[in-house]
Amino acid sequence: MSFDEMKWAALQHGKKIKANSTADILKPGDVVYVAPKDPDNIQGAWQLMQIPKIGGGLVAMDPYTGRVLAVVGGFSFDVSQFDRVIQAKRQPGSSFKPFVYAAAIDNGYKPTSVILDAPIEIDQGPGQDIWKPENYDEKEVTGPETLRFGIEHSRNQMTVRLAQDLGMPLIIEYAKRFGIYDDMLPVLSMSLGAGETTLLRMATGYCMLANGGKEVKATLIDRIQDRYGRTIWRHDERQCMGCTADHWAHQAEPELIDDRRQILDPHTAYQMTSILEGVVQRGTGKVLRSLNRPVAGKTGTTNEEKDAWFLGYTPNLVVGVYIGYDTPKPMGRGGTGGMIAAPVVGEFLKDALDKTPPEPFRVPPGIKFVRIDLKTGLRATADDPNTIIEAFKPNEDPDDGTSMIGFANATADASGAGAGMPPPNQDAYSRSAPPPPPQQRMDGGLAPNGLW
């Protein structure tokens, strides 16, 4: 082990000192952790290691069954028996945003709907300070942008405006459907992932985005049999009426009846998956582009970088990671989900999918693909330099004009009342009425396009 592989550990009484040789760092009798620099070449160079003070967890799931395929609750069970996947309740930050945007798209909004990205102030009531949510780069505001942009670049101010336009009761309903929260507070900061939940709950919610909106429940157990081999409990509750035939008499293959609850319209689920693919291609999760396969996902970072998250998925695998100190404290500027959590997901996916070819996400029947302008969300013209192929539902098309969500909400109170503010770049956008609010059916049932 060379001096270069250990000089980072040159400390004395907790303070970094100048080291000139190995003797300044280690002395005979020291017991240290080491690891090969290249895990595939143990005959090569080795490096000095240490037990990390930062904790975290990783979970991998089958999005169609909820089966937990792998779970790592910490660095070592000998060091700590606390399971950070199942037991740790942490703020998910921006990794919760896809559920806010899914609620919007399921209730009349489109990936091309435009929200104002600009400073906003929320009156929290008598005796309380004005809340001024900021983007991660507090100095960067980009004006009117599409819903897709808001997720891809994780814009807090856009998300708060969207949550204000939707109303927190609807977001609370969707958070409960996805199993993220049982009793979510009806405050706008919750739309930014301020409430605490577990990594397992978040990964289960992403399973439902990945599988087309079908409800799944996480499980580590497939079935239980008694001593005679009879199944007395199984996780998969689907019924198979033709699976008990005594013999084959040229009958058709039996079909499993999938009567699980459809908690999200399949078209909405695919639109969200398409947007989350954009996070990897153009947004905060670009570190995963090197996998060279379809991957969707979302980063999450809480205030002062106390928690870093990444939830990602391919067509058949969901992986979630969170990293942070067990007693939350800042990890340092730049300790974001995209910088420290997403690479962990990337390394896992690289190994887990090493022998499987890239596979595209499944497109539900009826989805239309239209080339649109990435900035305005309008149908692209032949000379538009910045375009993408956007997914629309069967009854949707790109708008002829642009609705401006948040146009009048530069200053607002917690109830949603706001004062007007002229939009930047007004000549590039035409105003029209925002999408109508979702109608509520008396029994609270779920129709194909969300709440009716």
Steps between C-alpha positions, in 0.01 A plus 500: 500500500661822384521826693265666250222258597514594870609864527137612528503348851776729631328622816616585851247566774233536234688762298665447162880509509770492234624148439820419315509123533305195605650525847319831554167323456539141624720336760577132571208330673225713346194304385347664194244436227636454149344411165631434150490810283364282220264236647567277199878503557592412856863463394513869412509815712315521832364805678434603859131503598293609798158432656275776365328737740229565243228236479239410245311218339423334167198300391425326169148385410300328230254771390231252395479291817650719772753229576809636676795361306778656706522719807801654672411681821845637582875449483517208745252315719778456757542877524126583505187285489287798391348436155512827308276366222206392713540685830660837421249780443664775298394793285497385135540851362453533127470125449137551613426746218403236239189422708399866496545518124325163451198640685503800265534296179230260620261795541517698178851639481748397233877452499503815285293714739701808595579614855674820603847444646550817703520608867188439704405602853254311722326669793500239779264692729517743794831499685671279239775595259432523128605173337712554190577163341811507282646282230823314582686775321309784665616754243382301198144559376401427144150646462226298328592133462317173435406243763763276344769761564384539860567132571811461285671794672325461837361854528357567845322823414322337208391210719359728770301692237368175355403372846324830570311473172404135561419541867664300776194273563545339158875453556430347840258253337762388247776478764273267696417289191869451428561409865754777559319657795206392715411844637672774301477858624307733264782754462682599183845406630390136495493517120880541519543182705514660845312213666686197631456155349705187439707393202290184466180705471657727239629207294156335516345823370744505208405138425150625424634762259709230330228235467230714341320616814411166662503488879773280648609428855858441599582154631804300600299176512340334197299233682477292815441124502414267784697185573292307247592735215161672490510871433330681788593855390633658187581855406361476145123525541414459131253222431556224244172322438641248252814400684343203681418285194584133547628460146538684172206453264608746235359788704649848477770603740355639825517875551580674824229747597677820597247684713748723675391861540591734213618802696632696202391513138745291291544791258588732790746243633672480162511880464669522841744227400583694184558816705718309747704363210567866424646542850770253398545635147498875568447568868634439848560125443730527198765290675295192399519570128817290489287187552389534137155353567154643573499617864250726673551657839500800728751659733419637843698734725378656825598831657873536571561166326394300805345226284585391147264272305467335165212280392548346157355224288527303180200312352543210745699631796459783752796612712499759778788647698516757776821624668535712812622510860284302743462821701428739213767762438643666190712284270658804331418713200459283194390194699190466285300203384645536152857509627512231771182287487449464123852355441423226754184409308703509180760256633226265621314508168823448309569175687139381530423545129844410367379198302162639390453701181350852517121494494266792425220596736162352412267745325129457580259491204378840386805710592587754228848634437533855373811710442481812717714800589677416827476857629144602413329160490335595170503290185843532342560663165753388244760757610471448879852422628402346837233233465406166653239231438231541766239243610132601496186316604250391232282806562791748524695712255757775541338831591461777244572752778664468839324502837712672763470318833606734778461815292317679783671329793826685550374587849244271660370367826458144614140496375610570141404867473760698309595833355568554131846509348585567135663193346850522355533460126128569461516539123611138459190360671129552463279473805198278508287350772673238717374141498170461686526367856424129538140415582445280802267205479296450815639152567857618443552237231781496247419544134752458216606865523525521878245643740162585357 
